[in-house]
Amino acid sequence: MPSTLPEGEPAPRDGTLPAMALDQFGRQPFGVYVHVPFCVSRCGYCDFNTYTASELGGGASQASYADTAIAELELARRVLGERETAVQTVFFGGGTPTVLPPEDLVRVLRRIDNVFGLAPDAEVTTEANPESIDGAGLQRLRDGGFTRVSFGMQSAAEHVLAVLDRQHTPGRVKQAVGDARAAGFEHINVDLIYGTPGESDTDWQATLDAAVDLGVDHVSAYSLIVEQGTRLAARVLRGELPMPDDDVAADRYLIADDTLRHNGFEWYEVSNWARTPQAESRHNLLYWTGGDWWGIGPGAHSHLSGVRWWNVKHPSAYAQRLAAGDSPAQGRELLDAAERRVEDVMLRLRLRDGLPLHELDEAGRKAAQRARDEELLAETSYDEGVAVLTLRGRLLADTVVRELLG
């Protein structure tokens, strides 16, 4: 959940949505995102909307956060009226959701079920830092209805974790994954970061090997981005650390794909690999394929039938709005057909299932032909009417998107 909110028109204080959007509610899969904006400490690279105890200030607390989030759920029910659709996916992100007691997370999940209704096969994920939860806590989450857990592993090299200001040791990840499996979680993800200053190819290979050895069924791997305003950016600016190198990052991506592919994983989104279709993140796929979701929490974004809105950033302002009976939404935008098409191309092209060529205009289809000739799009898929990135195309995904959109 990035800390910078976009511009947009003011959102109604009562949270009212346009009739057009409400009329279309239920036509797309529906999910709920719950942002938990708390961390024990802030990682040096982190630009997310999250707060440590010393940064939180007055007017909000971790102890009351579950009740505040539930208040927004009640508001969501009022805004959506009697319209019914089962929640297909729930994702607790952060921050570090598991700094809250497991009972609080379960209580919010139960309220989602009471307010909207969970689909019988709903996917329910929480992010967790390896040091933020133990076996007993994971068992309470699993018993409470959570089906998937995503651990922030980042690296298996201690010196890389130190540069990232991560608090866990490499061995703690193995224990956390074992605890999750013992609790009954079938789907477990680890997040990895590559391209950290001081990381070598050997470090990255060791990290991938360690992730594979954990026996998880999903791996996400992201290139390190130096965000303005972070401690990492300040260190780079002072010359203490070098800026991550794009060519190094590309090489690391190739190493990741090769290692994961040879160990039973298949890519299904540029930065995500899964052992089976069942292991793919259905919640993220909902984002990437134009679904609808309500985002709960400070700074959380929501989308419903072409209407996107976002909440106030700070937990104190968020709590105060809801305590007064107002919507926490700060701003919103209504996407027109052209804007929705641009987003659809940007997101679907990153997926293994690809982008149907008929969704492109004539200039876009000509650009797709050139991309195929340059081996950026798979020839077989192209002949079947779908634009699917090749491995080389994945390295240049942003460039391909720009070409297809003209």
Contacts in CASP RR format, 6 or more apart in sequence:
PFRMAT RR
TARGET T0000
AUTHOR 0000-0000-0000
METHOD contacts of the structure
MODEL  1
MPSTLPEGEPAPRDGTLPAMALDQFGRQPFGVYVHVPFCVSRCGYCDFNT
YTASELGGGASQASYADTAIAELELARRVLGERETAVQTVFFGGGTPTVL
PPEDLVRVLRRIDNVFGLAPDAEVTTEANPESIDGAGLQRLRDGGFTRVS
FGMQSAAEHVLAVLDRQHTPGRVKQAVGDARAAGFEHINVDLIYGTPGES
DTDWQATLDAAVDLGVDHVSAYSLIVEQGTRLAARVLRGELPMPDDDVAA
DRYLIADDTLRHNGFEWYEVSNWARTPQAESRHNLLYWTGGDWWGIGPGA
HSHLSGVRWWNVKHPSAYAQRLAAGDSPAQGRELLDAAERRVEDVMLRLR
LRDGLPLHELDEAGRKAAQRARDEELLAETSYDEGVAVLTLRGRLLADTV
VRELLG
1 35 0 8 1.000
1 37 0 8 1.000
1 48 0 8 1.000
1 49 0 8 1.000
1 50 0 8 1.000
1 93 0 8 1.000
1 94 0 8 1.000
1 95 0 8 1.000
1 299 0 8 1.000
1 300 0 8 1.000
1 301 0 8 1.000
2 47 0 8 1.000
2 48 0 8 1.000
2 49 0 8 1.000
3 47 0 8 1.000
3 48 0 8 1.000
3 49 0 8 1.000
3 313 0 8 1.000
4 47 0 8 1.000
5 299 0 8 1.000
5 310 0 8 1.000
5 313 0 8 1.000
5 330 0 8 1.000
5 331 0 8 1.000
6 310 0 8 1.000
6 333 0 8 1.000
8 331 0 8 1.000
8 332 0 8 1.000
8 333 0 8 1.000
9 331 0 8 1.000
9 332 0 8 1.000
9 333 0 8 1.000
10 330 0 8 1.000
10 331 0 8 1.000
10 332 0 8 1.000
11 309 0 8 1.000
11 327 0 8 1.000
11 329 0 8 1.000
11 330 0 8 1.000
11 331 0 8 1.000
11 332 0 8 1.000
12 327 0 8 1.000
12 329 0 8 1.000
13 326 0 8 1.000
13 327 0 8 1.000
14 79 0 8 1.000
14 326 0 8 1.000
14 327 0 8 1.000
15 75 0 8 1.000
15 79 0 8 1.000
15 327 0 8 1.000
15 329 0 8 1.000
16 79 0 8 1.000
17 79 0 8 1.000
17 80 0 8 1.000
17 304 0 8 1.000
17 307 0 8 1.000
18 307 0 8 1.000
18 334 0 8 1.000
20 305 0 8 1.000
21 304 0 8 1.000
21 305 0 8 1.000
21 306 0 8 1.000
21 307 0 8 1.000
22 80 0 8 1.000
22 81 0 8 1.000
22 83 0 8 1.000
22 304 0 8 1.000
22 305 0 8 1.000
23 305 0 8 1.000
24 304 0 8 1.000
24 305 0 8 1.000
25 80 0 8 1.000
25 83 0 8 1.000
25 85 0 8 1.000
25 292 0 8 1.000
25 304 0 8 1.000
25 305 0 8 1.000
26 83 0 8 1.000
26 85 0 8 1.000
26 292 0 8 1.000
27 305 0 8 1.000
28 290 0 8 1.000
28 291 0 8 1.000
28 292 0 8 1.000
28 305 0 8 1.000
29 88 0 8 1.000
29 89 0 8 1.000
29 286 0 8 1.000
29 291 0 8 1.000
29 292 0 8 1.000
30 85 0 8 1.000
30 86 0 8 1.000
30 87 0 8 1.000
30 88 0 8 1.000
30 116 0 8 1.000
30 291 0 8 1.000
30 292 0 8 1.000
30 293 0 8 1.000
30 294 0 8 1.000
31 87 0 8 1.000
31 88 0 8 1.000
31 89 0 8 1.000
31 90 0 8 1.000
31 91 0 8 1.000
31 283 0 8 1.000
31 286 0 8 1.000
31 291 0 8 1.000
31 292 0 8 1.000
31 293 0 8 1.000
31 294 0 8 1.000
32 87 0 8 1.000
32 89 0 8 1.000
32 90 0 8 1.000
32 91 0 8 1.000
32 112 0 8 1.000
32 116 0 8 1.000
32 293 0 8 1.000
32 294 0 8 1.000
32 295 0 8 1.000
32 296 0 8 1.000
33 90 0 8 1.000
33 91 0 8 1.000
33 93 0 8 1.000
33 283 0 8 1.000
33 293 0 8 1.000
33 294 0 8 1.000
33 295 0 8 1.000
33 296 0 8 1.000
33 300 0 8 1.000
33 301 0 8 1.000
33 302 0 8 1.000
34 69 0 8 1.000
34 90 0 8 1.000
34 91 0 8 1.000
34 92 0 8 1.000
34 93 0 8 1.000
34 97 0 8 1.000
34 108 0 8 1.000
34 295 0 8 1.000
34 296 0 8 1.000
34 297 0 8 1.000
34 300 0 8 1.000
35 49 0 8 1.000
35 93 0 8 1.000
35 94 0 8 1.000
35 95 0 8 1.000
35 295 0 8 1.000
35 296 0 8 1.000
35 297 0 8 1.000
35 298 0 8 1.000
35 299 0 8 1.000
35 300 0 8 1.000
36 65 0 8 1.000
36 92 0 8 1.000
36 93 0 8 1.000
36 94 0 8 1.000
36 95 0 8 1.000
36 96 0 8 1.000
36 97 0 8 1.000
36 99 0 8 1.000
36 100 0 8 1.000
37 49 0 8 1.000
37 50 0 8 1.000
37 51 0 8 1.000
37 94 0 8 1.000
37 95 0 8 1.000
37 297 0 8 1.000
37 298 0 8 1.000
37 299 0 8 1.000
37 315 0 8 1.000
38 50 0 8 1.000
38 51 0 8 1.000
38 52 0 8 1.000
38 56 0 8 1.000
38 62 0 8 1.000
38 65 0 8 1.000
38 94 0 8 1.000
38 95 0 8 1.000
38 96 0 8 1.000
38 99 0 8 1.000
38 100 0 8 1.000
39 46 0 8 1.000
39 50 0 8 1.000
39 51 0 8 1.000
39 52 0 8 1.000
39 94 0 8 1.000
39 95 0 8 1.000
39 96 0 8 1.000
39 99 0 8 1.000
40 52 0 8 1.000
40 96 0 8 1.000
40 99 0 8 1.000
40 132 0 8 1.000
40 167 0 8 1.000
41 52 0 8 1.000
41 165 0 8 1.000
41 167 0 8 1.000
42 50 0 8 1.000
42 52 0 8 1.000
42 55 0 8 1.000
42 165 0 8 1.000
42 231 0 8 1.000
43 164 0 8 1.000
43 165 0 8 1.000
43 166 0 8 1.000
44 164 0 8 1.000
44 165 0 8 1.000
44 230 0 8 1.000
44 231 0 8 1.000
44 232 0 8 1.000
45 164 0 8 1.000
45 165 0 8 1.000
45 193 0 8 1.000
45 224 0 8 1.000
45 225 0 8 1.000
45 226 0 8 1.000
45 227 0 8 1.000
45 230 0 8 1.000
45 231 0 8 1.000
45 232 0 8 1.000
46 227 0 8 1.000
46 230 0 8 1.000
47 227 0 8 1.000
47 228 0 8 1.000
47 229 0 8 1.000
47 230 0 8 1.000
48 94 0 8 1.000
48 95 0 8 1.000
49 298 0 8 1.000
49 299 0 8 1.000
49 313 0 8 1.000
50 94 0 8 1.000
50 95 0 8 1.000
50 96 0 8 1.000
51 314 0 8 1.000
51 315 0 8 1.000
56 315 0 8 1.000
56 316 0 8 1.000
57 316 0 8 1.000
58 316 0 8 1.000
59 315 0 8 1.000
59 316 0 8 1.000
59 319 0 8 1.000
59 320 0 8 1.000
60 68 0 8 1.000
60 314 0 8 1.000
60 315 0 8 1.000
60 316 0 8 1.000
60 318 0 8 1.000
60 319 0 8 1.000
62 99 0 8 1.000
62 100 0 8 1.000
64 319 0 8 1.000
65 100 0 8 1.000
65 104 0 8 1.000
65 315 0 8 1.000
66 100 0 8 1.000
66 104 0 8 1.000
66 105 0 8 1.000
66 107 0 8 1.000
66 108 0 8 1.000
68 297 0 8 1.000
68 315 0 8 1.000
68 318 0 8 1.000
68 319 0 8 1.000
68 322 0 8 1.000
69 108 0 8 1.000
69 296 0 8 1.000
69 297 0 8 1.000
70 107 0 8 1.000
70 108 0 8 1.000
70 111 0 8 1.000
71 322 0 8 1.000
71 323 0 8 1.000
71 325 0 8 1.000
72 296 0 8 1.000
72 297 0 8 1.000
72 322 0 8 1.000
72 328 0 8 1.000
73 108 0 8 1.000
73 111 0 8 1.000
73 112 0 8 1.000
73 115 0 8 1.000
73 296 0 8 1.000
74 115 0 8 1.000
75 322 0 8 1.000
75 325 0 8 1.000
75 327 0 8 1.000
76 115 0 8 1.000
76 116 0 8 1.000
76 294 0 8 1.000
76 296 0 8 1.000
77 115 0 8 1.000
77 116 0 8 1.000
79 327 0 8 1.000
85 116 0 8 1.000
86 116 0 8 1.000
86 117 0 8 1.000
86 118 0 8 1.000
86 119 0 8 1.000
86 122 0 8 1.000
87 112 0 8 1.000
87 113 0 8 1.000
87 116 0 8 1.000
87 117 0 8 1.000
87 118 0 8 1.000
87 119 0 8 1.000
87 122 0 8 1.000
88 119 0 8 1.000
88 122 0 8 1.000
88 123 0 8 1.000
88 282 0 8 1.000
88 286 0 8 1.000
89 122 0 8 1.000
89 123 0 8 1.000
89 124 0 8 1.000
89 125 0 8 1.000
89 282 0 8 1.000
89 283 0 8 1.000
89 286 0 8 1.000
90 109 0 8 1.000
90 112 0 8 1.000
90 118 0 8 1.000
90 122 0 8 1.000
90 123 0 8 1.000
90 124 0 8 1.000
90 125 0 8 1.000
90 283 0 8 1.000
91 124 0 8 1.000
91 125 0 8 1.000
91 126 0 8 1.000
91 283 0 8 1.000
91 284 0 8 1.000
92 105 0 8 1.000
92 108 0 8 1.000
92 125 0 8 1.000
92 126 0 8 1.000
92 127 0 8 1.000
93 126 0 8 1.000
93 127 0 8 1.000
94 127 0 8 1.000
95 127 0 8 1.000
96 127 0 8 1.000
96 128 0 8 1.000
96 129 0 8 1.000
96 132 0 8 1.000
97 105 0 8 1.000
97 126 0 8 1.000
97 127 0 8 1.000
97 128 0 8 1.000
98 105 0 8 1.000
98 126 0 8 1.000
98 127 0 8 1.000
98 128 0 8 1.000
98 129 0 8 1.000
98 132 0 8 1.000
98 133 0 8 1.000
99 132 0 8 1.000
102 133 0 8 1.000
102 137 0 8 1.000
102 138 0 8 1.000
102 140 0 8 1.000
102 141 0 8 1.000
103 140 0 8 1.000
105 126 0 8 1.000
105 141 0 8 1.000
105 146 0 8 1.000
106 140 0 8 1.000
106 141 0 8 1.000
106 144 0 8 1.000
106 145 0 8 1.000
106 146 0 8 1.000
108 296 0 8 1.000
109 124 0 8 1.000
109 144 0 8 1.000
109 145 0 8 1.000
109 146 0 8 1.000
110 144 0 8 1.000
112 118 0 8 1.000
118 124 0 8 1.000
122 147 0 8 1.000
123 147 0 8 1.000
123 148 0 8 1.000
123 187 0 8 1.000
123 281 0 8 1.000
123 282 0 8 1.000
123 283 0 8 1.000
124 145 0 8 1.000
124 146 0 8 1.000
124 147 0 8 1.000
124 148 0 8 1.000
125 146 0 8 1.000
125 147 0 8 1.000
125 148 0 8 1.000
125 149 0 8 1.000
125 150 0 8 1.000
125 281 0 8 1.000
125 283 0 8 1.000
126 141 0 8 1.000
126 146 0 8 1.000
126 148 0 8 1.000
126 149 0 8 1.000
126 150 0 8 1.000
127 149 0 8 1.000
127 150 0 8 1.000
127 151 0 8 1.000
127 152 0 8 1.000
128 149 0 8 1.000
128 150 0 8 1.000
128 151 0 8 1.000
128 152 0 8 1.000
128 176 0 8 1.000
129 151 0 8 1.000
129 152 0 8 1.000
129 167 0 8 1.000
129 168 0 8 1.000
130 151 0 8 1.000
130 152 0 8 1.000
130 153 0 8 1.000
130 168 0 8 1.000
130 172 0 8 1.000
130 173 0 8 1.000
130 175 0 8 1.000
130 176 0 8 1.000
131 167 0 8 1.000
131 168 0 8 1.000
131 172 0 8 1.000
131 176 0 8 1.000
133 141 0 8 1.000
133 176 0 8 1.000
133 179 0 8 1.000
134 179 0 8 1.000
135 179 0 8 1.000
135 180 0 8 1.000
135 182 0 8 1.000
135 183 0 8 1.000
137 183 0 8 1.000
138 149 0 8 1.000
138 176 0 8 1.000
138 179 0 8 1.000
138 180 0 8 1.000
138 182 0 8 1.000
138 183 0 8 1.000
138 185 0 8 1.000
139 182 0 8 1.000
139 183 0 8 1.000
141 149 0 8 1.000
141 183 0 8 1.000
142 183 0 8 1.000
142 184 0 8 1.000
142 185 0 8 1.000
146 185 0 8 1.000
147 185 0 8 1.000
147 186 0 8 1.000
147 187 0 8 1.000
148 185 0 8 1.000
148 187 0 8 1.000
148 188 0 8 1.000
148 189 0 8 1.000
148 281 0 8 1.000
149 180 0 8 1.000
149 185 0 8 1.000
149 187 0 8 1.000
149 188 0 8 1.000
149 189 0 8 1.000
150 188 0 8 1.000
150 189 0 8 1.000
150 190 0 8 1.000
150 191 0 8 1.000
150 218 0 8 1.000
150 220 0 8 1.000
151 173 0 8 1.000
151 176 0 8 1.000
151 177 0 8 1.000
151 180 0 8 1.000
151 188 0 8 1.000
151 189 0 8 1.000
151 190 0 8 1.000
151 191 0 8 1.000
152 173 0 8 1.000
152 190 0 8 1.000
152 191 0 8 1.000
153 173 0 8 1.000
153 190 0 8 1.000
153 191 0 8 1.000
153 192 0 8 1.000
153 207 0 8 1.000
153 211 0 8 1.000
154 160 0 8 1.000
154 161 0 8 1.000
154 164 0 8 1.000
154 166 0 8 1.000
154 191 0 8 1.000
154 192 0 8 1.000
154 193 0 8 1.000
155 161 0 8 1.000
155 164 0 8 1.000
155 166 0 8 1.000
155 170 0 8 1.000
155 192 0 8 1.000
155 193 0 8 1.000
155 196 0 8 1.000
155 199 0 8 1.000
155 203 0 8 1.000
155 207 0 8 1.000
156 170 0 8 1.000
156 173 0 8 1.000
156 203 0 8 1.000
156 206 0 8 1.000
156 207 0 8 1.000
156 209 0 8 1.000
156 210 0 8 1.000
156 211 0 8 1.000
157 170 0 8 1.000
157 199 0 8 1.000
157 203 0 8 1.000
157 206 0 8 1.000
157 207 0 8 1.000
158 169 0 8 1.000
158 170 0 8 1.000
159 198 0 8 1.000
159 203 0 8 1.000
160 196 0 8 1.000
160 198 0 8 1.000
160 199 0 8 1.000
160 203 0 8 1.000
160 207 0 8 1.000
161 168 0 8 1.000
161 169 0 8 1.000
161 170 0 8 1.000
163 196 0 8 1.000
163 197 0 8 1.000
163 198 0 8 1.000
163 199 0 8 1.000
163 232 0 8 1.000
163 241 0 8 1.000
164 193 0 8 1.000
164 196 0 8 1.000
164 232 0 8 1.000
165 231 0 8 1.000
170 210 0 8 1.000
173 190 0 8 1.000
173 210 0 8 1.000
173 214 0 8 1.000
174 210 0 8 1.000
174 214 0 8 1.000
177 188 0 8 1.000
177 190 0 8 1.000
177 214 0 8 1.000
177 215 0 8 1.000
177 216 0 8 1.000
180 188 0 8 1.000
181 188 0 8 1.000
186 217 0 8 1.000
187 217 0 8 1.000
187 218 0 8 1.000
187 278 0 8 1.000
187 279 0 8 1.000
188 214 0 8 1.000
188 215 0 8 1.000
188 216 0 8 1.000
188 217 0 8 1.000
188 218 0 8 1.000
189 216 0 8 1.000
189 217 0 8 1.000
189 218 0 8 1.000
189 219 0 8 1.000
189 220 0 8 1.000
189 281 0 8 1.000
190 211 0 8 1.000
190 214 0 8 1.000
190 216 0 8 1.000
190 218 0 8 1.000
190 219 0 8 1.000
190 220 0 8 1.000
191 220 0 8 1.000
191 221 0 8 1.000
191 222 0 8 1.000
192 207 0 8 1.000
192 208 0 8 1.000
192 211 0 8 1.000
192 219 0 8 1.000
192 220 0 8 1.000
192 221 0 8 1.000
192 222 0 8 1.000
192 256 0 8 1.000
193 221 0 8 1.000
193 222 0 8 1.000
193 223 0 8 1.000
193 224 0 8 1.000
194 204 0 8 1.000
194 207 0 8 1.000
194 221 0 8 1.000
194 222 0 8 1.000
194 223 0 8 1.000
194 224 0 8 1.000
194 249 0 8 1.000
194 252 0 8 1.000
194 253 0 8 1.000
194 256 0 8 1.000
195 204 0 8 1.000
195 223 0 8 1.000
195 224 0 8 1.000
195 244 0 8 1.000
195 245 0 8 1.000
195 248 0 8 1.000
195 249 0 8 1.000
195 252 0 8 1.000
196 224 0 8 1.000
196 244 0 8 1.000
197 236 0 8 1.000
197 241 0 8 1.000
197 242 0 8 1.000
197 243 0 8 1.000
197 244 0 8 1.000
198 241 0 8 1.000
201 251 0 8 1.000
201 252 0 8 1.000
201 255 0 8 1.000
204 252 0 8 1.000
204 255 0 8 1.000
204 256 0 8 1.000
205 255 0 8 1.000
205 259 0 8 1.000
208 255 0 8 1.000
208 256 0 8 1.000
208 259 0 8 1.000
208 260 0 8 1.000
209 259 0 8 1.000
211 219 0 8 1.000
212 259 0 8 1.000
212 260 0 8 1.000
212 263 0 8 1.000
217 274 0 8 1.000
217 275 0 8 1.000
217 276 0 8 1.000
217 279 0 8 1.000
218 272 0 8 1.000
218 273 0 8 1.000
218 274 0 8 1.000
218 275 0 8 1.000
218 279 0 8 1.000
218 280 0 8 1.000
218 281 0 8 1.000
219 260 0 8 1.000
219 265 0 8 1.000
219 272 0 8 1.000
219 273 0 8 1.000
219 274 0 8 1.000
220 271 0 8 1.000
220 272 0 8 1.000
220 273 0 8 1.000
221 253 0 8 1.000
221 256 0 8 1.000
221 271 0 8 1.000
221 273 0 8 1.000
222 271 0 8 1.000
223 244 0 8 1.000
223 249 0 8 1.000
223 252 0 8 1.000
223 253 0 8 1.000
224 244 0 8 1.000
224 249 0 8 1.000
225 244 0 8 1.000
226 232 0 8 1.000
226 233 0 8 1.000
226 236 0 8 1.000
226 243 0 8 1.000
226 244 0 8 1.000
227 233 0 8 1.000
232 241 0 8 1.000
235 241 0 8 1.000
236 242 0 8 1.000
236 243 0 8 1.000
250 395 0 8 1.000
253 394 0 8 1.000
253 395 0 8 1.000
254 391 0 8 1.000
254 395 0 8 1.000
256 273 0 8 1.000
257 267 0 8 1.000
257 273 0 8 1.000
257 391 0 8 1.000
257 394 0 8 1.000
260 267 0 8 1.000
260 273 0 8 1.000
261 267 0 8 1.000
261 273 0 8 1.000
264 275 0 8 1.000
265 273 0 8 1.000
265 274 0 8 1.000
265 275 0 8 1.000
266 273 0 8 1.000
266 274 0 8 1.000
266 275 0 8 1.000
266 352 0 8 1.000
267 273 0 8 1.000
267 352 0 8 1.000
267 394 0 8 1.000
268 274 0 8 1.000
268 277 0 8 1.000
268 280 0 8 1.000
268 351 0 8 1.000
268 352 0 8 1.000
268 353 0 8 1.000
269 284 0 8 1.000
269 285 0 8 1.000
269 288 0 8 1.000
269 350 0 8 1.000
269 351 0 8 1.000
269 352 0 8 1.000
270 350 0 8 1.000
270 389 0 8 1.000
270 394 0 8 1.000
270 397 0 8 1.000
272 280 0 8 1.000
272 281 0 8 1.000
272 284 0 8 1.000
274 280 0 8 1.000
274 281 0 8 1.000
285 351 0 8 1.000
286 292 0 8 1.000
286 293 0 8 1.000
287 293 0 8 1.000
287 347 0 8 1.000
288 347 0 8 1.000
288 348 0 8 1.000
288 350 0 8 1.000
288 351 0 8 1.000
289 347 0 8 1.000
289 348 0 8 1.000
289 351 0 8 1.000
290 303 0 8 1.000
290 343 0 8 1.000
290 344 0 8 1.000
290 347 0 8 1.000
291 303 0 8 1.000
292 303 0 8 1.000
292 304 0 8 1.000
292 305 0 8 1.000
293 302 0 8 1.000
293 303 0 8 1.000
294 302 0 8 1.000
294 304 0 8 1.000
295 301 0 8 1.000
295 302 0 8 1.000
295 311 0 8 1.000
297 311 0 8 1.000
297 318 0 8 1.000
297 328 0 8 1.000
298 311 0 8 1.000
298 312 0 8 1.000
298 313 0 8 1.000
298 314 0 8 1.000
298 315 0 8 1.000
298 317 0 8 1.000
298 318 0 8 1.000
298 328 0 8 1.000
299 310 0 8 1.000
299 311 0 8 1.000
299 312 0 8 1.000
299 313 0 8 1.000
299 318 0 8 1.000
299 330 0 8 1.000
300 310 0 8 1.000
300 311 0 8 1.000
301 308 0 8 1.000
301 309 0 8 1.000
301 310 0 8 1.000
301 311 0 8 1.000
302 308 0 8 1.000
302 309 0 8 1.000
302 310 0 8 1.000
302 329 0 8 1.000
306 334 0 8 1.000
306 335 0 8 1.000
306 340 0 8 1.000
307 332 0 8 1.000
307 333 0 8 1.000
307 334 0 8 1.000
307 335 0 8 1.000
308 332 0 8 1.000
308 333 0 8 1.000
308 335 0 8 1.000
309 329 0 8 1.000
309 330 0 8 1.000
309 331 0 8 1.000
309 332 0 8 1.000
309 333 0 8 1.000
310 329 0 8 1.000
310 330 0 8 1.000
310 331 0 8 1.000
310 332 0 8 1.000
311 318 0 8 1.000
311 328 0 8 1.000
311 329 0 8 1.000
311 330 0 8 1.000
312 318 0 8 1.000
312 321 0 8 1.000
312 328 0 8 1.000
312 329 0 8 1.000
312 330 0 8 1.000
313 330 0 8 1.000
317 328 0 8 1.000
318 328 0 8 1.000
321 327 0 8 1.000
321 328 0 8 1.000
322 328 0 8 1.000
335 343 0 8 1.000
341 359 0 8 1.000
342 405 0 8 1.000
344 355 0 8 1.000
344 359 0 8 1.000
345 355 0 8 1.000
345 359 0 8 1.000
345 360 0 8 1.000
345 401 0 8 1.000
345 404 0 8 1.000
345 405 0 8 1.000
346 401 0 8 1.000
346 405 0 8 1.000
348 354 0 8 1.000
348 355 0 8 1.000
348 359 0 8 1.000
349 355 0 8 1.000
349 387 0 8 1.000
349 389 0 8 1.000
349 397 0 8 1.000
349 400 0 8 1.000
349 401 0 8 1.000
349 404 0 8 1.000
350 389 0 8 1.000
350 397 0 8 1.000
352 388 0 8 1.000
353 386 0 8 1.000
353 388 0 8 1.000
354 381 0 8 1.000
354 386 0 8 1.000
354 387 0 8 1.000
354 388 0 8 1.000
354 389 0 8 1.000
355 386 0 8 1.000
355 387 0 8 1.000
355 388 0 8 1.000
355 404 0 8 1.000
356 385 0 8 1.000
356 386 0 8 1.000
356 387 0 8 1.000
357 365 0 8 1.000
357 368 0 8 1.000
357 382 0 8 1.000
357 385 0 8 1.000
357 386 0 8 1.000
357 387 0 8 1.000
358 385 0 8 1.000
360 367 0 8 1.000
360 368 0 8 1.000
360 387 0 8 1.000
360 404 0 8 1.000
363 406 0 8 1.000
364 403 0 8 1.000
364 404 0 8 1.000
364 405 0 8 1.000
364 406 0 8 1.000
367 403 0 8 1.000
367 404 0 8 1.000
367 406 0 8 1.000
368 377 0 8 1.000
368 382 0 8 1.000
368 387 0 8 1.000
368 404 0 8 1.000
370 403 0 8 1.000
371 377 0 8 1.000
371 387 0 8 1.000
371 393 0 8 1.000
371 400 0 8 1.000
371 403 0 8 1.000
371 404 0 8 1.000
372 378 0 8 1.000
372 379 0 8 1.000
372 382 0 8 1.000
375 390 0 8 1.000
375 392 0 8 1.000
375 393 0 8 1.000
376 389 0 8 1.000
376 390 0 8 1.000
376 392 0 8 1.000
376 393 0 8 1.000
376 396 0 8 1.000
376 400 0 8 1.000
377 387 0 8 1.000
377 388 0 8 1.000
377 389 0 8 1.000
377 390 0 8 1.000
377 393 0 8 1.000
377 400 0 8 1.000
378 388 0 8 1.000
378 389 0 8 1.000
378 390 0 8 1.000
381 387 0 8 1.000
381 388 0 8 1.000
382 388 0 8 1.000
387 404 0 8 1.000
389 397 0 8 1.000
389 400 0 8 1.000
393 400 0 8 1.000
END
